[in-house]
Amino acid sequence: MINRRKVRESVLKALYAHQLGKDSTQHVVDTLIKKQEFAEEKELRRFAEKLFFRTLEHTEELDEITAKHIKNWDINRLALIDRLVLKMALCEFIYFDEIPTK
């Protein structure tokens, strides 16, 4: 059974590839999200695409929020994977109404 954790892992890989590869967002989605084992499940694929695109859409705002809360660190000193995980988490908290508060 595929769960959202696996979907988030795929989105993290897609964001990482997009950041480093400078490929188009559509190419990344087509190769790293739509070809995953969960792609046949419409709800999971939509969640993955929404998380990917919203994280990219709000990346500056999410970086600003992160920068406000880290002390004695410049955000650019954080490891790329750490920054991407923080962006994804903040994105879900702020822009996904369907995520339970629990």
Secondary structure, DSSP 4 states (H G I P E B T S, - for coil): ---HHHHHHHHHHHHHHHHHH---HHHHIIIIITTSTTTTSHHHHHHHHHHHHHHHHTHHHHHHHHHHH-SS--GGGS-HHHHHHHHHHHHHHHH-TTS---
